[in-house]
């Protein structure tokens, strides 16, 4: 399987997008954890 030069040029952009989405996931995760820890004990 060989890839075109176009794919190689797209790699940095894909990595940046993946990193951005991971950061969003982490932020959402932290928000959810905070929601649970901020709850008063049952």
PDBQT receptor file of N, H, CA, C and O in Angstrom, charges set to zero:
ATOM      1  N   UNK A   1       0.847  -1.200   0.000  1.00  0.00    +0.000 N 
ATOM      2  CA  UNK A   1       0.000   0.000   0.000  1.00  0.00    +0.000 C 
ATOM      3  C   UNK A   1       0.882   1.249   0.000  1.00  0.00    +0.000 C 
ATOM      4  O   UNK A   1       1.697   1.439   0.902  1.00  0.00    +0.000 OA
ATOM      5  N   UNK A   2       0.715   2.092  -1.007  1.00  0.00    +0.000 N 
ATOM      6  H   UNK A   2       0.053   1.938  -1.740  1.00  0.00    +0.000 HD
ATOM      7  CA  UNK A   2       1.498   3.333  -1.038  1.00  0.00    +0.000 C 
ATOM      8  C   UNK A   2       0.566   4.524  -0.941  1.00  0.00    +0.000 C 
ATOM      9  O   UNK A   2      -0.561   4.485  -1.433  1.00  0.00    +0.000 OA
ATOM     10  N   UNK A   3       1.048   5.595  -0.295  1.00  0.00    +0.000 N 
ATOM     11  H   UNK A   3       1.964   5.627   0.105  1.00  0.00    +0.000 HD
ATOM     12  CA  UNK A   3       0.199   6.777  -0.140  1.00  0.00    +0.000 C 
ATOM     13  C   UNK A   3       0.733   7.928  -0.989  1.00  0.00    +0.000 C 
ATOM     14  O   UNK A   3       1.931   8.007  -1.262  1.00  0.00    +0.000 OA
ATOM     15  N   UNK A   4      -0.151   8.798  -1.394  1.00  0.00    +0.000 N 
ATOM     16  H   UNK A   4      -1.124   8.734  -1.172  1.00  0.00    +0.000 HD
ATOM     17  CA  UNK A   4       0.231   9.945  -2.218  1.00  0.00    +0.000 C 
ATOM     18  C   UNK A   4       0.855  11.028  -1.346  1.00  0.00    +0.000 C 
ATOM     19  O   UNK A   4       0.722  11.003  -0.123  1.00  0.00    +0.000 OA
ATOM     20  N   UNK A   5       1.539  11.986  -1.985  1.00  0.00    +0.000 N 
ATOM     21  H   UNK A   5       1.647  12.007  -2.979  1.00  0.00    +0.000 HD
ATOM     22  CA  UNK A   5       2.145  13.093  -1.255  1.00  0.00    +0.000 C 
ATOM     23  C   UNK A   5       1.085  13.921  -0.553  1.00  0.00    +0.000 C 
ATOM     24  O   UNK A   5       1.355  14.545   0.473  1.00  0.00    +0.000 OA
ATOM     25  N   UNK A   6      -0.129  13.927  -1.108  1.00  0.00    +0.000 N 
ATOM     26  H   UNK A   6      -0.348  13.420  -1.942  1.00  0.00    +0.000 HD
ATOM     27  CA  UNK A   6      -1.229  14.703  -0.536  1.00  0.00    +0.000 C 
ATOM     28  C   UNK A   6      -1.511  14.235   0.899  1.00  0.00    +0.000 C 
ATOM     29  O   UNK A   6      -1.695  15.050   1.803  1.00  0.00    +0.000 OA
ATOM     30  N   UNK A   7      -1.541  12.909   1.092  1.00  0.00    +0.000 N 
ATOM     31  H   UNK A   7      -1.391  12.247   0.358  1.00  0.00    +0.000 HD
ATOM     32  CA  UNK A   7      -1.806  12.366   2.430  1.00  0.00    +0.000 C 
ATOM     33  C   UNK A   7      -0.738  12.822   3.418  1.00  0.00    +0.000 C 
ATOM     34  O   UNK A   7      -1.042  13.187   4.554  1.00  0.00    +0.000 OA
ATOM     35  N   UNK A   8       0.522  12.795   2.970  1.00  0.00    +0.000 N 
ATOM     36  H   UNK A   8       0.769  12.499   2.047  1.00  0.00    +0.000 HD
ATOM     37  CA  UNK A   8       1.609  13.181   3.870  1.00  0.00    +0.000 C 
ATOM     38  C   UNK A   8       1.453  14.635   4.318  1.00  0.00    +0.000 C 
ATOM     39  O   UNK A   8       1.739  14.973   5.467  1.00  0.00    +0.000 OA
ATOM     40  N   UNK A   9       0.995  15.494   3.394  1.00  0.00    +0.000 N 
ATOM     41  H   UNK A   9       0.763  15.219   2.461  1.00  0.00    +0.000 HD
ATOM     42  CA  UNK A   9       0.831  16.903   3.751  1.00  0.00    +0.000 C 
ATOM     43  C   UNK A   9      -0.317  17.085   4.739  1.00  0.00    +0.000 C 
ATOM     44  O   UNK A   9      -0.331  18.041   5.515  1.00  0.00    +0.000 OA
ATOM     45  N   UNK A  10      -1.271  16.172   4.707  1.00  0.00    +0.000 N 
ATOM     46  H   UNK A  10      -1.259  15.396   4.077  1.00  0.00    +0.000 HD
ATOM     47  CA  UNK A  10      -2.437  16.290   5.577  1.00  0.00    +0.000 C 
ATOM     48  C   UNK A  10      -2.168  15.788   6.988  1.00  0.00    +0.000 C 
ATOM     49  O   UNK A  10      -2.910  16.116   7.914  1.00  0.00    +0.000 OA
ATOM     50  N   UNK A  11      -1.118  14.997   7.159  1.00  0.00    +0.000 N 
ATOM     51  H   UNK A  11      -0.515  14.731   6.406  1.00  0.00    +0.000 HD
ATOM     52  CA  UNK A  11      -0.861  14.381   8.461  1.00  0.00    +0.000 C 
ATOM     53  C   UNK A  11      -0.783  15.397   9.609  1.00  0.00    +0.000 C 
ATOM     54  O   UNK A  11      -1.448  15.201  10.625  1.00  0.00    +0.000 OA
ATOM     55  N   UNK A  12      -0.001  16.467   9.487  1.00  0.00    +0.000 N 
ATOM     56  H   UNK A  12       0.540  16.627   8.661  1.00  0.00    +0.000 HD
ATOM     57  CA  UNK A  12       0.058  17.429  10.603  1.00  0.00    +0.000 C 
ATOM     58  C   UNK A  12      -1.304  18.004  10.963  1.00  0.00    +0.000 C 
ATOM     59  O   UNK A  12      -1.617  18.184  12.140  1.00  0.00    +0.000 OA
ATOM     60  N   UNK A  13      -2.117  18.292   9.945  1.00  0.00    +0.000 N 
ATOM     61  H   UNK A  13      -1.863  18.146   8.989  1.00  0.00    +0.000 HD
ATOM     62  CA  UNK A  13      -3.443  18.835  10.207  1.00  0.00    +0.000 C 
ATOM     63  C   UNK A  13      -4.300  17.814  10.952  1.00  0.00    +0.000 C 
ATOM     64  O   UNK A  13      -5.029  18.162  11.881  1.00  0.00    +0.000 OA
ATOM     65  N   UNK A  14      -4.205  16.550  10.535  1.00  0.00    +0.000 N 
ATOM     66  H   UNK A  14      -3.612  16.267   9.781  1.00  0.00    +0.000 HD
ATOM     67  CA  UNK A  14      -4.987  15.503  11.201  1.00  0.00    +0.000 C 
ATOM     68  C   UNK A  14      -4.540  15.359  12.651  1.00  0.00    +0.000 C 
ATOM     69  O   UNK A  14      -5.365  15.208  13.552  1.00  0.00    +0.000 OA
ATOM     70  N   UNK A  15      -3.226  15.408  12.868  1.00  0.00    +0.000 N 
ATOM     71  H   UNK A  15      -2.556  15.530  12.136  1.00  0.00    +0.000 HD
ATOM     72  CA  UNK A  15      -2.717  15.297  14.241  1.00  0.00    +0.000 C 
ATOM     73  C   UNK A  15      -3.204  16.455  15.088  1.00  0.00    +0.000 C 
ATOM     74  O   UNK A  15      -3.591  16.266  16.241  1.00  0.00    +0.000 OA
ATOM     75  N   UNK A  16      -3.186  17.661  14.521  1.00  0.00    +0.000 N 
ATOM     76  H   UNK A  16      -2.872  17.815  13.584  1.00  0.00    +0.000 HD
ATOM     77  CA  UNK A  16      -3.635  18.837  15.262  1.00  0.00    +0.000 C 
ATOM     78  C   UNK A  16      -5.110  18.696  15.613  1.00  0.00    +0.000 C 
ATOM     79  O   UNK A  16      -5.534  19.032  16.719  1.00  0.00    +0.000 OA
ATOM     80  N   UNK A  17      -5.883  18.197  14.657  1.00  0.00    +0.000 N 
ATOM     81  H   UNK A  17      -5.538  17.924  13.758  1.00  0.00    +0.000 HD
ATOM     82  CA  UNK A  17      -7.326  18.037  14.914  1.00  0.00    +0.000 C 
ATOM     83  C   UNK A  17      -7.553  16.991  15.997  1.00  0.00    +0.000 C 
ATOM     84  O   UNK A  17      -8.378  17.188  16.889  1.00  0.00    +0.000 OA
ATOM     85  N   UNK A  18      -6.825  15.882  15.924  1.00  0.00    +0.000 N 
ATOM     86  H   UNK A  18      -6.155  15.722  15.199  1.00  0.00    +0.000 HD
ATOM     87  CA  UNK A  18      -6.973  14.823  16.926  1.00  0.00    +0.000 C 
ATOM     88  C   UNK A  18      -6.597  15.346  18.309  1.00  0.00    +0.000 C 
ATOM     89  O   UNK A  18      -7.279  15.067  19.295  1.00  0.00    +0.000 OA
ATOM     90  N   UNK A  19      -5.501  16.109  18.371  1.00  0.00    +0.000 N 
ATOM     91  H   UNK A  19      -4.947  16.335  17.571  1.00  0.00    +0.000 HD
ATOM     92  CA  UNK A  19      -5.072  16.689  19.655  1.00  0.00    +0.000 C 
ATOM     93  C   UNK A  19      -6.154  17.604  20.200  1.00  0.00    +0.000 C 
ATOM     94  O   UNK A  19      -6.462  17.580  21.392  1.00  0.00    +0.000 OA
ATOM     95  N   UNK A  20      -6.732  18.415  19.312  1.00  0.00    +0.000 N 
ATOM     96  H   UNK A  20      -6.482  18.435  18.344  1.00  0.00    +0.000 HD
ATOM     97  CA  UNK A  20      -7.778  19.354  19.734  1.00  0.00    +0.000 C 
ATOM     98  C   UNK A  20      -8.976  18.594  20.284  1.00  0.00    +0.000 C 
ATOM     99  O   UNK A  20      -9.525  18.959  21.323  1.00  0.00    +0.000 OA
ATOM    100  N   UNK A  21      -9.382  17.530  19.580  1.00  0.00    +0.000 N 
ATOM    101  H   UNK A  21      -8.935  17.234  18.736  1.00  0.00    +0.000 HD
ATOM    102  CA  UNK A  21     -10.530  16.750  20.043  1.00  0.00    +0.000 C 
ATOM    103  C   UNK A  21     -10.226  16.062  21.364  1.00  0.00    +0.000 C 
ATOM    104  O   UNK A  21     -11.105  15.933  22.216  1.00  0.00    +0.000 OA
ATOM    105  N   UNK A  22      -8.980  15.618  21.539  1.00  0.00    +0.000 N 
ATOM    106  H   UNK A  22      -8.266  15.723  20.847  1.00  0.00    +0.000 HD
ATOM    107  CA  UNK A  22      -8.606  14.986  22.806  1.00  0.00    +0.000 C 
ATOM    108  C   UNK A  22      -8.681  15.993  23.944  1.00  0.00    +0.000 C 
ATOM    109  O   UNK A  22      -9.124  15.669  25.046  1.00  0.00    +0.000 OA
ATOM    110  N   UNK A  23      -8.242  17.224  23.665  1.00  0.00    +0.000 N 
ATOM    111  H   UNK A  23      -7.883  17.488  22.769  1.00  0.00    +0.000 HD
ATOM    112  CA  UNK A  23      -8.306  18.264  24.702  1.00  0.00    +0.000 C 
ATOM    113  C   UNK A  23      -9.751  18.533  25.095  1.00  0.00    +0.000 C 
ATOM    114  O   UNK A  23     -10.058  18.718  26.273  1.00  0.00    +0.000 OA
ATOM    115  N   UNK A  24     -10.645  18.554  24.094  1.00  0.00    +0.000 N 
ATOM    116  H   UNK A  24     -10.395  18.403  23.138  1.00  0.00    +0.000 HD
ATOM    117  CA  UNK A  24     -12.061  18.790  24.383  1.00  0.00    +0.000 C 
ATOM    118  C   UNK A  24     -12.589  17.647  25.252  1.00  0.00    +0.000 C 
ATOM    119  O   UNK A  24     -13.311  17.880  26.222  1.00  0.00    +0.000 OA
ATOM    120  N   UNK A  25     -12.221  16.401  24.895  1.00  0.00    +0.000 N 
ATOM    121  H   UNK A  25     -11.635  16.212  24.107  1.00  0.00    +0.000 HD
ATOM    122  CA  UNK A  25     -12.661  15.246  25.681  1.00  0.00    +0.000 C 
ATOM    123  C   UNK A  25     -12.172  15.365  27.115  1.00  0.00    +0.000 C 
ATOM    124  O   UNK A  25     -12.927  15.111  28.054  1.00  0.00    +0.000 OA
ATOM    125  N   UNK A  26     -10.917  15.747  27.290  1.00  0.00    +0.000 N 
ATOM    126  H   UNK A  26     -10.303  15.953  26.528  1.00  0.00    +0.000 HD
ATOM    127  CA  UNK A  26     -10.354  15.874  28.635  1.00  0.00    +0.000 C 
ATOM    128  C   UNK A  26     -11.085  16.945  29.422  1.00  0.00    +0.000 C 
ATOM    129  O   UNK A  26     -11.358  16.774  30.610  1.00  0.00    +0.000 OA
ATOM    130  N   UNK A  27     -11.403  18.057  28.759  1.00  0.00    +0.000 N 
ATOM    131  H   UNK A  27     -11.181  18.196  27.794  1.00  0.00    +0.000 HD
ATOM    132  CA  UNK A  27     -12.115  19.143  29.432  1.00  0.00    +0.000 C 
ATOM    133  C   UNK A  27     -13.489  18.679  29.873  1.00  0.00    +0.000 C 
ATOM    134  O   UNK A  27     -13.916  18.952  30.995  1.00  0.00    +0.000 OA
ATOM    135  N   UNK A  28     -14.182  17.974  28.985  1.00  0.00    +0.000 N 
ATOM    136  H   UNK A  28     -13.835  17.752  28.074  1.00  0.00    +0.000 HD
ATOM    137  CA  UNK A  28     -15.515  17.472  29.331  1.00  0.00    +0.000 C 
ATOM    138  C   UNK A  28     -15.414  16.488  30.488  1.00  0.00    +0.000 C 
ATOM    139  O   UNK A  28     -16.250  16.490  31.391  1.00  0.00    +0.000 OA
ATOM    140  N   UNK A  29     -14.390  15.651  30.453  1.00  0.00    +0.000 N 
ATOM    141  H   UNK A  29     -13.711  15.649  29.719  1.00  0.00    +0.000 HD
ATOM    142  CA  UNK A  29     -14.186  14.655  31.499  1.00  0.00    +0.000 C 
ATOM    143  C   UNK A  29     -13.985  15.345  32.846  1.00  0.00    +0.000 C 
ATOM    144  O   UNK A  29     -14.595  14.971  33.848  1.00  0.00    +0.000 OA
ATOM    145  N   UNK A  30     -13.115  16.365  32.851  1.00  0.00    +0.000 N 
ATOM    146  H   UNK A  30     -12.620  16.669  32.036  1.00  0.00    +0.000 HD
ATOM    147  CA  UNK A  30     -12.841  17.096  34.087  1.00  0.00    +0.000 C 
ATOM    148  C   UNK A  30     -14.114  17.765  34.601  1.00  0.00    +0.000 C 
ATOM    149  O   UNK A  30     -14.362  17.812  35.805  1.00  0.00    +0.000 OA
ATOM    150  N   UNK A  31     -14.919  18.285  33.667  1.00  0.00    +0.000 N 
ATOM    151  H   UNK A  31     -14.718  18.248  32.688  1.00  0.00    +0.000 HD
ATOM    152  CA  UNK A  31     -16.161  18.948  34.070  1.00  0.00    +0.000 C 
ATOM    153  C   UNK A  31     -17.096  17.947  34.729  1.00  0.00    +0.000 C 
ATOM    154  O   UNK A  31     -17.729  18.244  35.742  1.00  0.00    +0.000 OA
ATOM    155  N   UNK A  32     -17.178  16.735  34.133  1.00  0.00    +0.000 N 
ATOM    156  H   UNK A  32     -16.664  16.494  33.310  1.00  0.00    +0.000 HD
ATOM    157  CA  UNK A  32     -18.049  15.705  34.687  1.00  0.00    +0.000 C 
ATOM    158  C   UNK A  32     -17.562  15.268  36.062  1.00  0.00    +0.000 C 
ATOM    159  O   UNK A  32     -18.357  15.104  36.987  1.00  0.00    +0.000 OA
ATOM    160  N   UNK A  33     -16.260  15.083  36.188  1.00  0.00    +0.000 N 
ATOM    161  H   UNK A  33     -15.615  15.216  35.436  1.00  0.00    +0.000 HD
ATOM    162  CA  UNK A  33     -15.697  14.673  37.479  1.00  0.00    +0.000 C 
ATOM    163  C   UNK A  33     -15.994  15.739  38.522  1.00  0.00    +0.000 C 
ATOM    164  O   UNK A  33     -16.354  15.425  39.656  1.00  0.00    +0.000 OA
ATOM    165  N   UNK A  34     -15.840  17.007  38.133  1.00  0.00    +0.000 N 
ATOM    166  H   UNK A  34     -15.548  17.263  37.211  1.00  0.00    +0.000 HD
ATOM    167  CA  UNK A  34     -16.106  18.108  39.059  1.00  0.00    +0.000 C 
ATOM    168  C   UNK A  34     -17.573  18.074  39.496  1.00  0.00    +0.000 C 
ATOM    169  O   UNK A  34     -17.889  18.310  40.662  1.00  0.00    +0.000 OA
ATOM    170  N   UNK A  35     -18.463  17.778  38.546  1.00  0.00    +0.000 N 
ATOM    171  H   UNK A  35     -18.206  17.586  37.599  1.00  0.00    +0.000 HD
ATOM    172  CA  UNK A  35     -19.893  17.713  38.863  1.00  0.00    +0.000 C 
ATOM    173  C   UNK A  35     -20.131  16.668  39.954  1.00  0.00    +0.000 C 
ATOM    174  O   UNK A  35     -20.891  16.894  40.896  1.00  0.00    +0.000 OA
ATOM    175  N   UNK A  36     -19.462  15.514  39.806  1.00  0.00    +0.000 N 
ATOM    176  H   UNK A  36     -18.845  15.331  39.041  1.00  0.00    +0.000 HD
ATOM    177  CA  UNK A  36     -19.658  14.431  40.777  1.00  0.00    +0.000 C 
ATOM    178  C   UNK A  36     -19.061  14.802  42.128  1.00  0.00    +0.000 C 
ATOM    179  O   UNK A  36     -19.672  14.542  43.164  1.00  0.00    +0.000 OA
ATOM    180  N   UNK A  37     -17.874  15.406  42.128  1.00  0.00    +0.000 N 
ATOM    181  H   UNK A  37     -17.379  15.617  41.286  1.00  0.00    +0.000 HD
ATOM    182  CA  UNK A  37     -17.210  15.710  43.390  1.00  0.00    +0.000 C 
ATOM    183  C   UNK A  37     -17.852  16.904  44.080  1.00  0.00    +0.000 C 
ATOM    184  O   UNK A  37     -17.755  17.037  45.301  1.00  0.00    +0.000 OA
ATOM    185  N   UNK A  38     -18.510  17.781  43.311  1.00  0.00    +0.000 N 
ATOM    186  H   UNK A  38     -18.589  17.674  42.320  1.00  0.00    +0.000 HD
ATOM    187  CA  UNK A  38     -19.156  18.952  43.918  1.00  0.00    +0.000 C 
ATOM    188  C   UNK A  38     -20.498  18.608  44.543  1.00  0.00    +0.000 C 
ATOM    189  O   UNK A  38     -21.050  19.386  45.320  1.00  0.00    +0.000 OA
ATOM    190  N   UNK A  39     -21.020  17.432  44.196  1.00  0.00    +0.000 N 
ATOM    191  H   UNK A  39     -20.572  16.799  43.564  1.00  0.00    +0.000 HD
ATOM    192  CA  UNK A  39     -22.319  17.041  44.753  1.00  0.00    +0.000 C 
ATOM    193  C   UNK A  39     -22.234  16.838  46.260  1.00  0.00    +0.000 C 
ATOM    194  O   UNK A  39     -21.261  16.258  46.742  1.00  0.00    +0.000 OA
ATOM    195  N   UNK A  40     -23.217  17.296  47.006  1.00  0.00    +0.000 N 
ATOM    196  H   UNK A  40     -24.007  17.767  46.615  1.00  0.00    +0.000 HD
ATOM    197  CA  UNK A  40     -23.226  17.006  48.448  1.00  0.00    +0.000 C 
ATOM    198  C   UNK A  40     -23.415  15.511  48.680  1.00  0.00    +0.000 C 
ATOM    199  O   UNK A  40     -24.109  14.849  47.908  1.00  0.00    +0.000 OA
ATOM    200  N   UNK A  41     -22.818  14.983  49.713  1.00  0.00    +0.000 N 
ATOM    201  H   UNK A  41     -22.254  15.521  50.340  1.00  0.00    +0.000 HD
ATOM    202  CA  UNK A  41     -22.913  13.545  49.983  1.00  0.00    +0.000 C 
ATOM    203  C   UNK A  41     -24.344  13.111  50.228  1.00  0.00    +0.000 C 
ATOM    204  O   UNK A  41     -25.133  13.832  50.839  1.00  0.00    +0.000 OA
ATOM    205  N   UNK A  42     -24.669  11.919  49.741  1.00  0.00    +0.000 N 
ATOM    206  H   UNK A  42     -24.028  11.333  49.245  1.00  0.00    +0.000 HD
ATOM    207  CA  UNK A  42     -26.051  11.423  49.928  1.00  0.00    +0.000 C 
ATOM    208  C   UNK A  42     -26.304  11.142  51.408  1.00  0.00    +0.000 C 
ATOM    209  O   UNK A  42     -27.400  10.719  51.778  1.00  0.00    +0.000 OA
TER     210      UNK A  42
